[in-house]
């Protein structure tokens, strides 16, 4: 899939087909997309925890009011940031986008889960107290066909040239 096609078609997916199996090489490829993302001063102030254990996915889902679907994912990635690095959340968010696009290219969907009991999930994943969880990203094969284009505002409603309000012509 072309990069621009993956970007224009990638959507939030919360329903996963658990009948399809996923190999560890796909998980590695997705994490590697995050790892290879540019970061401020090349600090790479992030960590990625791949979660494949069904029991653990269920426990994390129970601690995530907006992420109950985590329990049905093929796997999830906990994105861990270092608050000592002022750019770690921005850089890690960029890494999330890279992982999302890579996953979409592999035929997998995902979603950003933001409402998480972070302290309890940190305990489950044995994340040191001095680090933060940015998000949990559940991944899986979509149950629906997401081949269509997303609904987005027109280009001229969001993009300007040199100054706000000056349209591209």
Order of alpha helices (4+ residues) and beta strands (2+ residues): alpha-alpha-beta-alpha-beta-alpha-beta-alpha-beta-alpha
